[in-house]
Amino acid sequence: MPFAPNFPVMLRTDDGVRLAAAHTPSANADIGIVLAHGFTGSWRERPTRRIAHVLSGYGGVIAFDFRGHGRSGGETTVGDLEILDVAAAVRHARVVGYSKVAVVGFSMGAAVAVRHAGLCGGVDAVVAVSGPARWYYRGTKPMRQVHWAIERPFGRWAARTVKRTRITRVPWDPIPMPPHEAAALISPTPLLIVHGDADTFFPLEHARQLHAGAREPKELWIEPGYGHAEAAATPGLIRRIGKWISSNLS
């Protein structure tokens, strides 16, 4: 089945970064869904396009490349200033006419979605899939590889060359509020946390810490056999997320 048609969009953040994006309209003209990809991802990658296609059955989808990713400008700060990127996408969703906006984030995008909702507000529902609860986690081999890419010059070169991801060399100062603390600030906006018990990046303790830090209304889905982020997400799971959004925004 071909993907739903999308229309290129160029967004601009409050700090002047240009973001490449796409808008996939929907028969549901009231709900807009902002789709935030994971670290080194892009809205153009097939798993993310597939997710946008399924979600477009529940609302119009604004998918974008985070700063430093794909065809967007700037450099990634790996979860800090990216809240401005989500804010730009949410603003665009409002401008094109969606009266209610949900943000769905995967992995790094999940952390940013939670931080944006807690620190900036302005959204009607938040879904965090495969997200970390705290920074500097190195308890799995994939996360040790991620830190190598972020912290080492050769790692940053490899990320830029192989994945078209430009990583800032400037360390965090101050350290951004971690997702599990930002989660406490989201209420009364509904929050859905989705995590797989086969996630090789972040074990279930991250999902449980996020859920414990949040206030009602909140839900935690532990998905048997689900791995990590966009690549492992099945159409069935994405449809369930779409139905959750619809039920909370209708």
ZIQUI-V368782 format. One record per helix or strand of 3 or more residues. SS is the DSSP state (H for helix, E for strand). FROM is the first residue (numbers start at 1). LEN is the number of residues. If there is no record, write none. Layout:
[[SS/FROM/LEN] [SS/FROM/LEN]]
This chain:
[[E/7/6] [E/18/7] [E/31/6] [H/46/10] [E/60/5] [H/82/14] [E/100/7] [H/108/12] [E/125/5] [H/141/11] [H/153/11] [H/179/7] [E/190/7] [H/204/10] [E/218/6] [H/229/4] [H/235/15]]
